[in-house]
Amino acid sequence: MLRNMASSRTFILICGLLAATLVGATLSPPAVLILGPEVISEKLTQGLKEHDAANILQQLPLLSAMREKPAGGIPILGSLVNSVLNLIIWLKVTSANILQVQVQPSAHKKELMVTIPLDMVAGFNTPLVKTIVEMHMETEAQATIRVETKSKNQTKRLVLSSCSNSRGSLRISLLRKLSFLVNPLANNVMKLLVPALPELVKSQLCPVIKEALEDMHEDLLHLVRVPVPVGYNHLNFDLLSPAIKGNVIQLNLAAKLLDSQENVKKRFNESAVSLTMPALDSSPFTLTVRQDVVNAAMAALIPPEEIMVLLDYVLPELALQLKSNIRVISEKAANQLGHTQIVKILIQESPELLLDQGSAKVAQLIVLEVFATNEVRRPFFTLGIEASSNAQFHTEGDQLILSLSEVSCDRMHLMNSNVGLFNPELLKDISAEILASVLLPNENGKLRPGMSLPIVKALGFKAASWSLTKDALVITPVSV
């Protein structure tokens, strides 16, 4: 009984230590999409256009706002205001442009400061002159974006935490000087606009900015959820959590591999598996995919299979070389090799991609068997081979393609033999040549279709480039 109590306490202690270790560990997501200020700016600018923000500016009720907000906030005698406003037949914004949105980090780097430059021309008509008096108005709407957690389901999303328009950013000037009677009137109109316009921009434009941000958030959700075809399977990403770091938005993604019937073959969540993310630098965005996710995609393209080849018909020179190598082991066995000799290659497990800084290799377990003719059922011998190949990624537009080259038989084991025991190293070179001539073309044929990257075109780019860290594949756009 004492022993059972001690065992129980030991088990509880081990569980406690394991839990503490996991709590202290830094968990990495399966993939991370980082959007730079260029992409954020473009998304928000496009959102404002889609919500017809320029037309909203042209509908600003300038005249009524001037009556409600006297210049400088100081009450002015009604007769004085009326003396100015009564000389105006109409006053409106005749043209409005929203210039490129500017994105900057906040002081503590956890919020985005968004500046939206506005360029407007307003005109008013007065009996004092036959032509329209035009004024050039420049100002800026300023908004702050942060990440907010919803208490109900603890989901995080991007929200507009503040939006305003300060008088300090407002500049109003006459487009051209007029008569000495009209110029003083125009100056008074501009003074009345100074307190009125910022309030109008805040009340009329800020709701539109909020809608544009909400649309951007939904657009990003749709963007990351677009399936990535992988042969007959596809990878699906989904948002784990957004974060703001400096002047970028970081989207931490979960991933899952599904087959053609939408059955989940493998899920990827946050784990202690390392993920090295390069700096964004001047790239508009980066998509960093953890090594185990890339591995699963490659495994989906190259499933376990069996390849049989009539070596003498397909590769006669290799058949002669193999016969010569077997002769060293057994003269009798070499003489039994016929024109229908078969080499069978069994891929028992999908290849494993091994990443390093800037380079990659593929390791795989191969079973190689040699049959004297196509009629015999028992092979001369069966070799277990731990092989590796060089792996190269390249892109064609938004297609990411992996290809393999060279084969090294790193370790060889004699699994069984009907020609007596022998050192499998005797067949190392010929085995490597057979794998290079038979296995690699087969695998490269399966890898050739590659994987499309919908996110590249969705963000407005035609082509992608790639790079490797020690534990991840990094996709960046190329401007063409």
BATOR-522659 format. One record per atom (N, C-alpha, C, O, CB): z negated, x, y negated. Coordinates in pm, whole numbers, plus 50000, padded with zeros to 5 digits. Glycine has a CB too. Layout:
ZXY...
//
This chain:
500005008350121500005000050000500005008649874500715005849777498784990649999499175019349878499145028549764500515034949744500965037049632498075039449785501165038049859502485044349849503485034749783504305038949702502985048549990503395021649819504305011749760504065010349610505015008749533504124998349828502785010849570502465009749427503015021749352503545020449241500945008549404502885033549413503385045749348504905045149336505475049149234502965058349428505575040249441507035039049438507465029349330508455031549259507565034549575506695018349319507025008249217506895013949077507745011648991506114996049232505785021649055505595027748922506705037748891507185038648778504215034748912507115045348995508185055248975509485048248938510215052748849508395063749103509775037049008511005029548980511005024248837512015025048767511155017949079509855018848794509745013648656509925024848554510565022848451508365006748636509365036648584509485047948493510935052348479511415055048370508625059648540511635053048595513035057148593513875047148514514735051048435513585058548737513615034148536514345023848461514085024848311514995022948230513945009848510512835027848276512485029448135513195041248071513705040347959511005031148120513235052248144513915064148092515405061648078516025065847980513675076148184515995054748177517425051748172517745042648054518735044647983517885045348302516895032548034517115023347920517015030647788517815028347698516095011847923516035039647776515865047347652517085056147627517525057847513514585055947658517625061847736518805070447722520005062447673520745066947585519135077247856520175050447731521315042147691521175037347548522165036547475521445030347784519965034047507519735029547369520055040647270520635038347164518285024947350519685052847308519905064147218521335069147219521745076547130518995075447253522125065047322523485070047333524395063447228524185051947189524045067447474525385070847184526375065547092527515059747174528235067047242526885076546994527665046647169528695040147247530015040147171530035037547051528285025747283531085042947240532395043347176533235031547224533155027847341533115056647205534025025547135534895014347175536115019647251536445031447239535335006147052536785011047327537985015247399539135019447307539945027947343538455004147488539185013547189540235017147093539735014446952538855006046930541555009047121540305021646857539925020046716541195019846631542025028946637538955031446670541335009446551542425008546454541845010846315540985003346270543164994746463542335021246248541875024346112543015021546014544105026946028541395039146100542735013045917543725009345815543385016345685542285014545631543784994045795544315024245635544095031345510544325022545389544765011145404545005043345503544015027445270544155019445147545565014445123545755003745065543705027445028546565021945168547955017645149548235004545223548854995545167548925028545198547775003545347547984991445426547154979945371547644968645359547634993945575545884982645337545014972145281545624966645153545674954445132543594977645254546074975645066546684971444940547904962844964548084952544900547064983644856548754967245057549974959745086549654945945141550304936145104550844967445185548664945145229548274932345289547754922645183548134910945180547214934545397546874927545096546304918844992547364914844890547384903344846545134925944921548234924144851549294921044756550214910344812550584900944742550104933744722550574911744941551424901845006550724888345014551344877944995551824906645145549414888545043548654876145051548624868744918548724856544916547244879045097548474875944810548474869744677549834863644645549914853044582548084880044569550894870444688552244864844666552424852044745552974842244695553324875144705551944852144871552104840344955551304828444902551674816944925551684843445098550214831244832549414820444772549864817244629549204809844556547924824344773551014823044592551634819744462550684822444345550554814344254552074805044458550024834044351549054837344248549704838744110549104835244008548344850244284550944843944106551624845443977551844831943911551684830543789552974852743995552204821843990552414808443934551104802543884551074795243785553054799044039550004805643955548684800743912548344806643775547784799743690547584804544016548684819243754548444825543623549274818743514548824817443400548764840643628550484814543549551334808043450550844794043413551244788443311552764807243502549964788643496549424775243469548064775743400547424765343383549314767443599547614787543361546294788643297546234780043170547104781143085545974803343263545214771643158545084763043039544494770942921543314769442888544184750743070545294779242860544814788142754544264780342634543204783742581545934797542708544964770242592544594763242469543224756542482542394757742393545664752942433543004749542593541714742742610540594752842629539464750542585541774733142730540894764342696539864774642715539464780742582538294784042562540374785642810540424782342491540094788142360539174778942280538334783642203541384790742280539314766042299538444756742228537014757442283536054755442209538984742542240536894760242414535584760542477534874773842459533634774242461535714757442624535614784942441535024798342431535434804842300536434812042296535454807142551534684802542193535004808742065534934823942076534264829442164534054803841954535634830741986535724845341989534354851641984533514848141900536564850341873534134860942075532884868542078531694860542121530584865742122532614874141945531874847942159530744839842202529904834842086528854828842107529884847642296530354837341964529594833041845530144819741797531344818541774529664843741731529294809641782529784796541736530524797741603530054804041508528614786541723531654791641601532454791741477532564777341430532664768041510533894798041500532544775641302532644762141246533894755341298534974761241298532644762441092533734743141343534854735941403536074735641314537204736341362534444721941435535854734741182536994734241090537804747041095539024746841081536524731740948537104758741116537794771641119538634772841246539774777341242536794783141109538034768741361538774769241488539964759641481541074763141520537854765641608539694747741431540774737941424541894742441332543064739541357540224724541377541524749641223542554754341131543534763841199544704764541163541914761341011543024771141299543894780241375544664772341480545884773141489543064791641442543914764641560544534757841673545484746641630546434743441701543464752141763545214740641513546104730041466547484735141428548444727541418545484722941348547564748341406548864754241372549654758141498550754763641487548654766541284549104755341616549784758741741550274746041806549484737141837548854766741838551594745141827552174733341893551934734142044551514724342105553704732341862552214745742104551914748042246551624762842267552054771442189553094743342337550894765742373550524779542408550454780342560549724772942625549144783742341551224789542616551194790942762551644804842805552254812242729552094780442827551314808142930551784820642991553224818443034553504809543115550874825143114554124826442981555544824643011555994833143130556964829743197556394828142889555314844043156555634852143275554364859343319553524863143238556804862443245554254861143450553064867943505553464876243626554254871843710551954857743543552914888043635553154896943749551824902343799550954906143720554104908543711551694902743931550534909343992551004922744044551814923344136549904900644107550494933343986550924946744022550224951144151549384943844205550634956643908550564962944200550034967644328548514968544326547914974544236550634981344363547914962444425546454962444437545964976644462546574984144539545984952944550544864980344399544264993644417542964992344495542154983444468544015000644279542775001244592541605000844679540815013844667541375024744682542014998444826539535012544640538665024344628537335021744699536935010244716538415027844479536665032444742535355030444806534275027344704534375031244588534965042844888533245020344750532095017944664531215030344660531495040144729531285005644712530175029944580529295041644565528645045544697528495057344726528215038844460528255035644779527585038844906528545038345025528105038845140526435029244931529875037444999530925038845100530985027445201531745028345297530735051645172530195016745182530185006045281530824993245229530784982845295528775003245326531404994045110532154982845053533444988044995533554999744958531324975444946534424979344986535694982844924535754976644785535504964744768536904978145010536084984844687536274979944551537774977744529538564987244535535664989944444538154965344505539564961844492539864958144347539204949644288539934950044588540854964744291541284962044154542684956044159543594961544222541264975044067542864944644091544144937544093544684937043950544254928643871543984923144153545614945843915546164946043779547064933943754547914930343836546964958943755546854927643638547634915843601548424918843474547884924243377546724903543580549684915443476550544917843360551174904443321551944898643398551664928743391550844899643200551324886343158551914886743018551564895042934550174876143164552804877442996553334874942861553034860342828553384851342904554894878142851552394858142714552094844542669552814842042537553034851242458550554842242653553154829842515553834826542390553274813842329552814804942401555334824942413553314813042195552924800542130553944797142021554614805841965551494801442071554004784441995554934779441895554134774041777553104767441794555864768541955554624776841657553944772541536554974768041432556074773541427553054783841479554624758241350555564753641245555864764641142556834763641067554994741341173555034775141140555224785641041556454794141067556934801040977554004794541036556984793741190558144801841224558924794541332558344787441414557724816141273560224796241333561064789141429561034795541567561224788541667562484788441378560814808441574560814815341704559444814741769558434812041703561254830041687559404817441901558154817841977557444831141951558064841741957558414815742129556174830341924555364842441905554874846942043554164839542111554144839841806555244859042083554924863842218553854874842214553864883642128556194869142288552944873942311551864883842322551894889942463552124882942562550474877342292551644902842469551554909642598550084910742637549264915942560552224923942591549734905642756548334905742800548214913642930548894910643028547794891142818547364923642931547084931643050545594930843081544754932542993547534946543029545284928143205543884927543246543774930743394544784932943461543264913643214542564931043445542344934343587541294924943646540244922543586541884949143603541614919543763540594912543841539954922743934540644931143992541204900443922538654921943949537934931644031537144924244138536404914844110536984940443944537324928744264536654922044376536004932444466536414944044470537664913444456534984927944537534274936644631534354930444770534074918544789532774938744588534754938544868534864933845006533794940945089533624953045080536304936645064533104933345169532114939345259532174932545395532864922545413530694938245200531434938045490531344932145625530094923545631528994927945596531314943245737530274911145676529144901845685528974897245830529954894745900529354889545591527724896145873527424891546009527024876846005526114872845933526294900046073527724868846084527364854546094526174853246188526204858546300528564845946144525154846246144523904845546220524044837946351523334841046447522834839146136524934828146357525044819846477525464827746599524764827646701526044808646454526594834746589527094842046705527134857246685527664864546768528474837246739526564861846574526464876146543527834882846528527924895046537525674883046652528874874946505530194881046483530284886246339529684880746247531324870646510531024896746324531184902946192532584900146140533544899646217530914918146197532694898446008534004896345949534004901745806532954904045747534384881445951535194903745754535364908345616535224896645522535824886145543536744915345597534424898245417534224887445320534314892945178534124904845154532864880545343534604883945086534614887244943533194885144890532724873844883535654878544864532524895944853531134894544809531024892244659530024886644612530344906944847532024896344582532004893744438533414894344384534284900844441531084903944363533644887444273534954887544208534754884144062534044874644028535934877344276535364891943974535184889643831536354895443753537264901643808533864895943782536304893143622537294898843530536564902243402536064893443332538504888943504536494914943371535714919243254536584920043129537784922543135535054932843280535934917943015536654919242888537134933442864538124935842794535764914842772536414942842922536754956942898538134960642948538744970042898535754965842963538644953143046539974956343100541084948743030542254950443062540024953343249540714940242932541694931642866542324938642746541634943842658541044918442823543664938342745544404943842630545464933442590546294929442672545074957842664545404929142462546374919242412547054925042289546394930342199545674905542378548364924042286549104929142170550344920542147550884914542240549514944142191550784920042020552004912841987553214920742038553264932942025552114910341834554154913642094555374920542139556204925242021556884935542028556214911342230556144917641912556854922141790556174915941668555654904841674558374918241795556194923241560555594918641435556464907641371557694907841381555414930441336555784898241308556504887341243556174887141093555814897541037556144873641309556284875641030556064874840885554574876140853553724874640941556614861640829554274878840727552874880640686552094867640699550864867840699552804885740541552794856240710552104843540731551674841640878550624836040906553004831940687552514846640970552294844341113551384854941173550604852041263553624844241188551484867241124550694878141184549184875341181548534877441283550964891241110548604870641071547174867341072546834856341172545784856641236546714863140933547734846441186547514835841283547514841441425546664838041507548604824941268548494850241452548574856241585547324864441616546824864241729549824865241596546824871541517545604879541537544414870641569543594874041654545314887941412544314859241501543224849741529543344843841670542344841941739543224838441425544584840941711544814835641847544364846041951543714842642050546324832041868544714858541926544334869142021542824870742027542274873342133544984882441983542144869241912540674870241911540044858941991539044860842060540144870041767540644847041982540124835742058540374837342209539624832042291540764822742007541454844742244541784846842385540854856942452540654856442574543224851442399540294866142375539464876942432538304871542516538104876442627538924885942320537534861842470536474856642557536964846242657536344844142761535374850542473538104839642626538544828542709539274833142835539074827542942539444819442629540124843442822540974847442934540184852643055540504848643167541944858042889539174861343038538424865943156537794854743237537804855043360537324875443113537254844543168536664833343240537714825243315537474820343425535924824243143538894824143254539984817043321540444824343447540644818143552541164815343226540594837543435541034845443550540014844343663540374842843779541234860343510538724845043626537674844243729537694830543798537594829843921536294846743667537814819943722537724806443781538994802543856538934795243955537444796243673540154807343809541414803143869541944812843975542514808644075542454801243762541764825943951542374835844041541444840144154541904842744265542804847943962540144841144128539214846044231539254837644359539194843344468537794846244177539344824244352539484816644476540744820444555540734820244678539514801844446541804823844484543054827844550542864841544618543364843844728544224828444448542134850544551541864863644610541044862044738541274868944837541104872744509540084852844734539274850244854540144845044968539974849245083538164840044822541074836044937541974830745040542874841745096543134842245216542824819344983543344850645007544204861645052543444870945146544014875945244544734869644931542154873345118541344881745206541124874945340541204881445445539994885045140540834861945338540634854745464541904854845548541854856145670540204840145436543054853645481544324854445552544534868345611545034869745723545484850745459544154878545535544294892245584543444894345709543884900545805543904902345475542204889045706541314890345821541924883445944541894889046054539934884245789542464871445926543074864346039544344871346085544634871646205543394849846000545084876945991546304884246025545974896646107546684900046202547074888145897544894903446071544484915346146544034911546287544314918646383543344922746073543334900146300542934895346432544164892546518544204896346635542064882546419545144885946459546384883046533547094896046569547644897446679547324873846450547084905346476547784918146494547244925746614548014930546697547664926746368545924926946624545354934946733545434927646866545334933946972543894938346702545624914446863545674906746987547074905547047547234899947155545114893046963548074910746978549434910147033549484918747160549154930547155550504915246928549874912947275549874920547401550804932647396551874932147335550264911447517550384943447461551194955547474551764955747615551014957947711550354968447443553084953647632553664953547766553504967147835553774977547775555144949647760553074966847960552934978948042553554975748178552844971248269551414983548055554864977948192555544974148315555454959048333555804951448242554934981448436554994954648450554804940348476553434935548429553094923848443554984937248625552644944548375551314941248325551324941848173552364944548112550244951048383550194939448113550084941447969548634944147930547694939347993550634929247891548504951847823547194954747766546904944847654547764942247570547114969247713545734939347654545294930547546544114936947474543154941447538544914916447601544184937347343543074942247262542434930347190543084920247166543544953147161541164931947158540474921647080539434928446992538974939547022539804910847173539074921646885538154927646789536714927346840536184916746874538254920446654536094939146844534664940046870533884938446739532964930346729534304953446938534274946446640533594945846510534414953446406535034963546437532164951746519534414948346281535034955846171533964964246101532774961346110535724946246070534404974646033533504982945953534284988345835535494990345842532874994546039533574990845726534174997245609533575011045595532365012645587533944988745479534445021045592533995034845579534825041545471535995044745491534105042545715534195043545356534945049345244535965039345194535625028145156535635062445285537235043445193538285034445145539155029345259540305025545237539155041645041538625029145382539375024345496538615012945566537395011645554539655035745595539375004945639538794994645726538944999345870540055002445913539484980645704537854999745943537875004146083537644992046172536634985046160536805015146109538584989546261538464978546356538184984246495539054990446555539754969746357536984982046545536624986346680537114975746778536814963946763535094988646694537874980046880538554970646968538064971547112537764982447162540044973046963537994960147177537824959447322539214958847383540194956247312536934947047366539314961147514540624960747578540494955447720539444956447783541264974747579541594949747769541644945647909543094946547956544034944347880541074931247927543234949848084544554950848147544754938448233543934935348320544684963848232545854931148208546144918948282547454920448358548354927748315546214906948187547564913448472548814913748546549734902748495549424895948397548554912048697550884901248561551884891648514551404877248524551964868348459553154893248592550374874848605549814861348619548614859148528547894849248542549414858848763548404868248435547294867548339545924869448405544904865748347547314854248268545914875148524544644878548587544154891948535544924901548525544794878948740542864892848502542314905248447542134915348561541404912848657540954902548375542804926748548542684937348648541564947048613540904952648701544014944848663541354948948483540314958348440539904955048297540744951848213540794973148452538594955948271538074953948135537514967048082537004975348156536974942948134537644968647951537104980447884536264975747766536734968347681538254990147838535024980147763534134976847653533534989647596533925000647635533014967147698532604988147506531924999847451531165006847563530525000447646530964995947336531245020147565530555027647669530225041547616530585045147503531405028547798529555049147699529175062847660530325072547674530185084447644528005067647743531495067747721532685076247729533045080847588533095072847495533885068747796533295093847573533525099247439534865094747383535805091747457533455114647442534935094247251536165090647180536215098747051535435096446959536225075247151537155108147045537295116546926538375110646837539525109346878537645131146965537985107146715538945101246621539305111346512538415116446444538375088346559540575114246495540985123646389540855117246252540775104946240542425128346411540825125546150540765120346012542065113145980543135117046028540495131945909541975102745898543155094945861544115103345777545335101845788542745082345785543565112045693544355120245601545275111145519544805101645456545195130945679546575114045518547505106145435548225095445516549105088645463548525115245369547865093745642548545083745726548125069645685546945067445655548225086145876549055060045683548695046245647547715039945746546845032245707549945037745639547865043345876546925038245976546935047246099547875054946120547275023646015545885046246180545875053046310545335043246413544425035446386545005066046306545925043846531545415036446646544995046646750545835053646807546495026346704543695047646774543155057446869542735050046996541915040946991541945065246808543305054147109543065047347236542355057047331542815068147355544405042247299541225052547383540395060747470541155064547599542025057247646539095053447505540795076147653541505081647768541525072147887542555070947953540875094747808540425065347917540395056648034541335044648019541845039548119538975051748060541575040147896542515029147873543945034047894544755027147956542345023347729544255045947842545585051747863545835053948011546935051648061545735065147785544785058448082544885060648225545235047848300546075047848390543595066348279544575036948261544825024148327546265019448303546895013648392543835013648277546765022048182548155018248151549125026348237550085020848290548465020448000548865039348251549745047648333549665043448479550675043148549549375062448318548455040248526548275035948664549035022948691549525020748802546785034148696549125014348590549865001848606551355004448621552064996948688549614992648486551835015248558553245018848568553545026148699554645025048753553655027548450552565033648750552765041348874551715037148976550705043948992552695056748847551935026149044550965021749145551095030149273552095037149290551155006749177550115029549362550235036449491551475031549566551775019549565548965034349578552185040549631553385036749706553735047449808553095057849816554575034449610554755044549886555245053849988556715056549963557505047249946555015048150132557085069349962558475073249939558965080650063558315090050109558625082149811560115076350118560705083050233562075088150194562835081250126560795073550356562405100150237563705106050203564265113550323563545121050388563575115450081565555111350351566275119150452566665132250386567705133250320567555111350507565825142250404565925154450326567265161550344567815166650247564805163850363567785161850467569015169250492570215162850423571165169750387569275170150642570175149650404571275142650337571145143250185572145144450114571325128050384569935142450137569715141549992569565155249927570145158049822568465133149962568795163649991568535177049935568715187550046567725192950095567085177949873569945190350085570195199350199569625213350182569165219450278571665200250224569675218550061569135231950040567635232450064567125241950123569455236849898566925221950020565495221450045565215219450194564215224350247564845210149963566105212050263565935210050407566015223350480565225225950571567005200250461566965231950441567095245250503565865253750475565375260950562568355252350452565375252850349564195260850311562955256150387562145264350430563945259850159562815242850404561685237450479561745242050625560725245750684561665222050470562955241750683563125246150822562735260650837562085264550935564575244050868563125268850739562775283050743561265285050735560715293550805563455290650628560585277050650559125278150637558415273650764557425279750806558645269750518558935262950826558315258050949558525267951064557685268951154558875244350987559655275251060559925285051164558825295751169558505300851276561285291651141558255298951053557165308751049555945303351123555185311051183556785312150902555765290251119554615283951185554905281751334554095284851420554265270451117556125276151360556475273151500557985273151515558685264951455555885259451546558485282451595559925283151623560395270251691561475265051660560255295351712559585265251782559925253251857560055241251764560995233351775558875250451966559105239951673559135228651579560355229351489560985219151462557855228251495560675241251442561825242951353563115238851422563995232951360561925257351304563245242051551564455238651626564585223651651565675218651678564475246051758563485216651643563515202051666563965194151543564295182351553562135197251710563975200551427564375193651304565845189651312566715198251330564125202551179566125176851298567495171951303568005168251165567305169551064567595160051396569285163551163569895159751035569225147350975569375144550856571385157151054568505139951058567835127851006566345130350983565545121050981568025116051103565985142950965564575146150938564095138450815564835136650718564375161350919562885134250822562315125950714561095132950654560245138250725561925111850767561045132650521559845136750449559265124050387559945116850314560145147750340558015121650416557345109750363556265114150264555435122650294556725101150479556305108050147555315111050042554525098350015555085088049978556005116249910553225099150034552365087650009551495090449887550735100049883551485084350132551635081649788550745082249671549585072849701549725060649690551495078249536548455078449740547335070049784546575063849668546035052849681546395078249868546515070949555545845065949436546745068349316547545077649314544465072749416546615059949216547425061849095547065075149029545915079449035547205050048995548045081548967547775094448899546715092948791546505082048737549075100048838546055103848762545025103948657545465113048544545805124748565543655108348714545445107648423545835115348306544635123148254543565117448231546395106048196544815136048235543755144848185544175150048048545135157748037543465156548284543455145947945543815149747808543045162047764541915164447804543565138347712543705169747679543075181047612543585180747469544475172947437543385194747683543035189147384543455189347245544925193447236545255205247250542565198947161545805183747212547205186747194548025187447322549245189047313547335199447123547435186347439548205187247563547615177747667546495172747653548215201747616548415175447774547965166247879548535170448013549615176248022548375151847845547785167448116548225169548253547985156748332547175148348293547485181548318548705155448442548505144248532548125149748668548845157948725549775135248542546995145348721546535149648853546705138048950546465126548915545035154448849547135141149072547295130749171547095135949312547355147649342548655124349158546635127049400546425130249541547635125449619548005113749613545095123849596548245134849692549475132049765549255134749913548605144549951550655140449710549775126249995549845129050139551315131350174552155122750149549235117150225551625142950231553005146650265553115148250415552345155550478553435159750191554105141350472554345142150616555785145850643556695141750570553995128750685556005153750749557355157950789557615152950931556855155951023557525173450781558705145150948559115140051078560405147051121561305149151040559315124451073560475150751249561635158351297562925150351283563945155851240561435162251444562895137551317564055128651302563565114951258562365112451248564875127551435564515106251232564145092751190563715083951308563345072451289565305086151119563755089551431563395081851549561965084451597561375076051665564365084851661561415096051562560065099351609559035092151523559275089151406559825114551605557905089451582556865082151509555735091251462555025088051367556305071251596555585102451529554485111351492555045123151412556025129351453553735116451618554415126151297554895137451215554515150851277553585151751357554325136551073555265161151239554885174751278553485177851225552635183451295555915185251223553275174051099551975176751035551795167550916552755161750865551865191650992550575166350873550235158550755549425167350661548395172950699549435145550793549905168450537549225176750437548605167850330549245158450282550215186750373547375170850292546755164650176546885174250058546445185750066545265160950203547485169649951547795178549839547155173349712547335161749675549325179849819546405181749645545915178849511546905185249414546875197349392544455184249489547765177049355548845182049271548595178849124547855169649091550185176049315549205186649038549135183848894550495186548831551265195048877548035192648826550775179148724552035180548650551745180848502550715175948456553005168948683552675186748428552575186348283553025172448235553995166948287553435197748217552325167148138552665153948084553045155247937552355161747859551475143948100554145149047902554595149247762554805134947714555475126947779555905157547746554235131947599554495119147534555625121247433555745131947374553205113647464556435111047416557365110947304557625096547264557355087347340558695118247340558145094647146558375081047095559845078947065560555088147023557525078546968560275066747087561605062247046561405049346969561205038747028562575060247170561455050246838561115038746755559655035346773558785043746750561995026546789559385022846817557995019046841557655019446991556655013747034557725004946785558495026347070558235027847213557535041347238557975051747190559555026947295556435040847314555735052947355556085055647500555885047047587554175051547336556625067547528557115070847661556425083447711556295093247638558655072647661555985083047836555355094547901556315099848006556915091948080553985090747964556475112948014557295118948119556555130848179555745137248112558685123348063556845133548305556165144248379557145155448411558325152848435555535138748509556675167648412557505179048445556695189448522555485190648502558125185348318557365196748608556755207248688555665201448780554995191748745556165218248597555525207348893554475203148987553775215549040554415225249080555055194749103552485215049039551675225849095550815220049207550085210349186550785232748986550905226049327550045222049438548755230149426548675241249478550745224249578547765224549359546555232049328545695234449453545135245249470545735224649224545605224349537544855225749663545625218549773546215207949751543405220049650545605224649895546295218650008545355218650128544625228150153547615226250041545405207550204544555206250321545415201650438546255192750423543375196250294545205207750553545885203450674545095191850734544015193850789546045215250777545655179850723544945168050770545095166050920544125162750988545435155650696546285168050973546495168651118547805176051145548655177451057546535154151181547955180851269549125188951303549455187551451548565188051536548895203751267550745185951479551245185951616551975198951650552615200051754552185174051638551865208751561552495221851585551435232751585551765244551568553575224851479550185228951603549105238751603548515240751465549095236651364549595251951657547355247051462546715249651334547455260351257547945270051316545255253851356547555258751125548185268851040547615267650900547015257550864549735267251039547815277950824547355278150685548345270250599549495274350586547205292750632547915259150540548855250950462549435258250341550455254050286548155238350415548795269150301549325276850187550735282050217551505284950124548385288650154551085283250347552435287650385553505278050334554655281950311552545289050537553125265550316554085255350271553875251350125554405241150081553965243050360553125259250052552785255649914554025254849825554205245049753551805265649856554865265049830556035265549741557025254549775557515247649686556715279049749557345252949905558325242749942557785228749915558545219849878558715244150091556465226749932555875213649902556025210449753556355199149716554375213249942555775220449669555915218549524557355215049488557595206649401555465231149448558325221649554559735218949524560135204949570560885198049502560635229449591559625200749686559925187149734559345176749639560005166949605559365185049876558105178849596557485169349502558245169049369558425158349311556015173049478558675180749322559405181349195560765174449207561245168649110559595195849152561375175149326562725169649344562725155049386563685147849360563465177649447561645150549449561595136849500560605128149422560945117349375561235136849647559365133149410558305125049349558485123449199558415112349147556945131349377558735134549127558805133748981559925124648932559685116448843558995147648923561165125648986562205116248939561815101648963562115092948881563525119149011561135099049075560695085449103559675080749000559775069548949560105084649244558685089248970557645085348873558195084548732557825075648656556475095148878559065093848695559645093448561560525081148542560625075848431560465106148535561155076448650561925064148642561045052248612561445043248538562675061848771559835052148669558895041248642558315042248501558015032148437557765041248745558145054648453557565056648320558585054748208558205052448093556965070548310559875055548241560925055748139560905043648045561125045547925562255056448206560655031248093560635019947997559575021447889559715015747781560405006948071558505029047917557475031447817556655019147783556685009047853558095036847693555935020347674555095009347625555475006547480555475015647397553575012647638555774994147450556064990747310554744989747234553704986247291556864977447299554814992747107553634992447021553894982346909554334986146801553315006746962553634969546934553954959046835553294961446701553814957246597553534945546888552144968046700551394969946576552184978046473552004976246353550074976746605553054986946522553814995646430554734987346342554694988446219554655006146510555554978946405556474970646327555744959746251556154955846142557534964346419554644954746309553884944246242553304949046109553114941146017552754939246332553024961946100552494967545975553604973045885553324979545784551484978546006554864970445923555974973845835556594987445857557284992545768555524973045696556374993445972556955006646000557915005646118557744997246206555845017046030558925014346118559955013546221559685022646340560155019946451561285017046162558945033046318558745042846426557305047746427556575046346329559715054646411556925053546540555565058746557555625073246602556635077946656554775050146658554525080246580554375093746635553035094146708552225084946696554435104746521552805104646784551605105446867550975119246854551615129046815551945102347014549705119646887548975132346898547855130146998547525118747032548425137146759547275141047045546225140147147544975147247099545035158147042546695146147279543835140847122542555147647108542075150947249542805148847346541505138847028540875155747261540375159447394540075147247481539875148747602539125167847380540035135347422539695123647500540375110847454539925099847487538225121647496541475112147378542135100047327543585102847291543985114247264541385094647205544365092047291545735092247241545735085747103545155075047084546705084847339546385092147008546355087346869547785083946826548685092146836545735098146773547965071546780549265066846732549225065746580548305059946524549625053146797550235071346516550365070146370551805065946338552705068346418550005083846298552025059546223553385055146191554225066346129553705076046075553315043246095555525064546139556485073646076557335065245983557905055246026557365081346181557445069145858558295061945764559735066645783560015078545773557825064045616560625057345811562035060845837562885055645722564105057445723562525054945974
//
